[in-house]
Amino acid sequence: MENLGFGLSRRGLLTSAAAGSTMAVAAATVATAEDAWATAEDAQAALVARVRAALKAAQGTKLVLLGTGAGPGPGQLRRMTSHLMVCNGAAYVLDCGLGVTNQFARTGTAFKALRAIFITHHHPDHNIEYGPLLVIGWVRGMLQNVRAFGPPPLTQMTDDFLRSQKVTIDFWAEDFQRPPLQMIEVHDLPTAGPVMQDENVKVTSVLVQHPPVTPAYGYRFDFHDRSIAFSGDTVPLEGVAQMAKGADVLVHEAINFAAIEAYERRLLKQGLLPTSIEAAMHHMHADHSPAEEVGRIAQEAGVRTLVLSHLSPSDASVSDVEWRAAAAQSFKGEIIVGHDLMVI
């Protein structure tokens, strides 16, 4: 081995050079990752700032799409389904998919403004964070007079969850010298029809088709200045069109069958689909609405604006242009492809 002086051999120099090169690549990779993270953080901060500015400047009732994804898949591009409506400083939440509490907070809406929570049906992407929203909301100032409405057994579910959190609640109440969170006012809705009315809004429900879950509901919110209807999870139904008749906004679930099948097959290859493709796709066809049919329902209802949300799949495999084009085959009004933290 040739000695190059200063105690270095050619092999040692090459090894050192290789190590230095590896360290440089690693440092560059870390720097790139940090830059990407900073860019993503900046984008999120800008989005949050826009949402808060829009709500602060609002002259009337506003709808915020907190989560626009379908299914209980963690780590998806879109968060699980949840919505926020704000009117005269009062906040109303529809559905509580994973992430609803953080998304609510990001809008800048005070938790003490939360007036009522509504659940369309008992699937995890719609109710999994209902209990945590109550507890964390209470920690952050939510008032005890908040009410909840949804299919049975919502009362039992609420009581069971709050009892499971009693130790945590009591510790917090003792530590911060405040009254503990007690059981809230909950209304089970065994049948569709009138739900509630206060000084801001009248709420009604319609039975939708989402087997084997029953009952499952769509809701309509009639505020003083606008009406907002939600399909919930369902196949295309005339009942939804009738419920949404003349509404300003219809928020309707939408599915692309070809894209969701491709997505499910990718999950199967990764060992993340705990059923067969046949069973998964049978559910999709029996329970959900293709965007083309959603456009037909919206046109029949005569709504001004159709919002496509609870999108299946929840990734970027179907572009906004494709979603919009499918619904536009029948609907001639404004079509909005929902994205998380969009204000309408």
N, C-alpha and C positions, 0 to 999 in steps of 0.2 A: 504494500500500500504506500503510495507516494505521500511524503509529508510535505505540507505546504507552508510550514513555519507557524510560529505563534501557537504551537501545540495542536494544530488542526491537521487532519488527514483529509484526502479528497472525499472519502466516504462520510466523514463527520461533517464536512462542509455541505455536501449534498443533502445529508439528513437534516441539518439545520435549515438549509434553504427550503426543503420540503415542508418542515414543520412551520417555518415562517409563512410559507405560501398557504398552508392549511389554516393557520391562525388568521391570516389576512382575509381568506374566503369566509371564515366563520364570522369575523368582525363585520365584513360587508353584509353577510346574511342577517346578522343581528340588526345592523343599521337599517337595512331594507325593511325588516319586520317592524322596527320601531317607527320608521317613516310611515309605513302602511297603517300601523295602529294609530299614529297621530292624525293621519288623514281621515281615518274612519271616525275617530273621536271628534275631530273638527266638524265633519259632516253631521254627526249626531247632534252636536251642540247647536249647529246652525238650524237643524230640523226642529229641535226643542224650542229654540228662540222664535222660529216662525209660528209654531203652534201657539205659544204663549202670547205672542203679539196679536195673532188673529183672534184669540179669545178675549184679550183685553180690549180690542177695538170693536168687538161684536156689538151690533145694534139690536140683535134679536136672537132667537134660538139657534144654537149651533150644535152640529153633530160632529163628534170626533171618532174616527175609526181607530180604536186602541189596538185591536188585533184583527188581521184580515185573513189568517190562515185557517186551513181545515185540518181536522184530525189531531190526535194527541201526540204529535211527533215533536220531541224536544230538539232544539238547535236548528229549527227551520228558518228560512229566510224571513218568513212572516210569523208573527206571534199568533197564538191561539185566539179564537174569537172573543171579542169584547167590544162594547161600544159605550160612549159617553155622550149624553145630551145635557146641555147647559142652558138654562132659561132663568132670567131674573136672579142670577146668583145661586140658583138651586141646581144640583147635579143629580142625574138619573143614570144608572148603569144598567145595561142589558147584556147579560152573559158574562161569565167570569172564567175565561180560559187562563192558562198559565201565563203570567206576566201582567195581568190586569192591574195589580197594585202599583207596580213600578210605572206602567204606562199612565195610569191616572195621575200619579205624582208628577210625572214629566210634563203634563199639560199645565202645571201651575195651579190647578184647581185645588182649593183647600178641602181637606177631608171633612171639615165641619159643614161643608156645603152639601155633602152627600145626603140626599133625601130618601131615595128608594133604589132597590136592586131588583131586577127581574131576570128570571131564568127561563129559557125557552124549553129546555129538556135536560135530562140527566145523562149526558155523555161527558167524559172528562174534559174535552176541549171547550166545554161550555160551563162547567160548574166546579172544576178542580180547585180554583182559587177563591171560591165564594167565602169559605170560612176564613182563610188567611186575610182576605180583604177586610173582613169585619175586625179581626184582632189588630192588624197593623194599622187599619184606619182609626181604630179607637186609640191606639198609642199616639197617633198623630193628630188627634183632635176630633175624630168623628163623634157625633152626638148619639146619645142613647136612643133617640126617637127615630132612627133610621128604620125603614120597613123593608120587608122582602116579600116577593110574590113569585110563585112558580108551581109546577106540578107537584103533587104529593110524591114522596113524603118529605117535602122541604122543611116542614116544622120539626119533624123528628131529626132530620139531618143537621139542622141548625143547633138544636139542643144537644145532640150527641157531640158535635164538634166543640161547642163552647164548654161542655163538661170535660172534654179531653184536654182543653187548654186552661182549666181552672187554676192549676198550680201556677202556670206562667202568668196568667192574668192577675192573680192575687199577689204574687211577688212584685209585679210592676206597680200595682195599685198601692201597695205598702211602701215601696221604695220612693214613689213620686207623689205620695199623699193625695190620691185622687180616688173617686168611687170606682170600684171594679166594673168591668163590662158584664152586664147581665143579659139574660135571654131577650132578644129583640122581638118586635112585633112581626110575626110571619103569617102569611096567608097562603094556605094550600089552595090550588086552583084545580079541582077535580074535573071541571067542565069549562068549555070556552064561553066567552061573553064579556060583560063588563068586568074590569079588573080593579081600577081605582080612579079617583079624581081628586085633585087638589086645586089650589088657586092658579097653578101654571098649566096643568095638563090633564086630559082625560085619556085613559088607557083602556083598550079593549084587546081581546085575544081571539084567535081562530085556531081550530084544530087542524094540524097538518099531518102529513103521512111520512113517518120516519121509523118503519118497523125495525126491530120489535119494540122500540121505545114508545110507550103510550101512558098518559097523553104527552104529546109534544105540540108546542104552540108557536104560532107567529103572533106578532104584536103590532098594534097601531097606536101611535102617540099623537094626539091632537093638541098641539100647543095653540096659543092665541094667534100666532103669526105663521105657522106652518105645520104640516102634518107629515110624519115620518113613519113608514111602515117597514116591518122586518119580516122576512119569510120564515126565519128559523131554518132548520134543516128539513128538507122536504123534496119529494118529487114535484114536478110542475102540477099545480092545483088551481082549479077555478076558484076555490075558496079564498086563496091568497089574492087573486085578481079582484075578487069582490071586496075583500077587506081593504085593499089598497086603493079602491076606486077614488079617483080624484086627488090622491095624495100628492104632495109636492115631491117627496122622495120615497122610492122603494129600494131598500137594501135587500138584495136577494143573493142567496148562495149560488155558486156556479161551478160546474165541473167540466173538464175536457176528458172524455173517456179514454181516448188513445194515449194521451200524455200520462194519465193516472195509472194506466196499465203498465206503461213503460217504467214509471216510478216504482210501482209495486214489485216489478220483476227485478229492479236493481236492489231493492230491499231484500228480496228472496236470496239473491246471490250473496249478499253480505250477512246472511243469517239473521236478519232483523224483521222478517215477516213471520209471525207465529201462527200462520194459517196457510192455506193454499191460494194460488192465484185465482182459482175458480171461486172459492168462497169470498175472497176479497172483492172480486169484480161483481159477484152476485149482489153483495151489499151495496156497492156503488150504484148499480143500475136500479136497485129496488128503493134506494133512499135519497138520491140526489138528482139535481136538475142540470141538464146540459145548457150551456149559455144560449144556444139557439132558442130553446124553449123558454128560457128566462125572458128573452126579448119579447116573445109572444105574450107572456103573462103581463109584462109591463105595458105593452101596447094596449091590451084589453083593459087594463086598469086605468089607462089614460093618465098616468103619472107624468110629471114634468121631467124628473131626473131618475135614471136607473143607476144604482151603485152596485157593481159586481163585487162581492166579498165572499168570505169563507171559501176561498179559491182552492180547488183541487185539480192538479197538485199545487202545493204552496211554494214551490221553487220557481225558478225563472225559465223553465222549459217552455212555457207558453207566454208569449210576449203580450204586452198591453194591446198592441195593434190586433193581435189574433183574438184576444178576449172580446175586444170592442166590435170587431168585424162579425163575430158569431152572433152577438146580441143584436147588432144592427140589421140583421137579415129581416127582422120583424119590427123592431122598435125604432121609431123615428125621432124620439126626443134626445135629450142629453144623456150620454153614457159615460160614467166614471168608473174606471178600474181602480178598485180600492187598494190603498197602501197604508201601512201602519202610520198612525199619527196624522192622517189626512183630516183636514177640517172642512166641513161641507155646510 
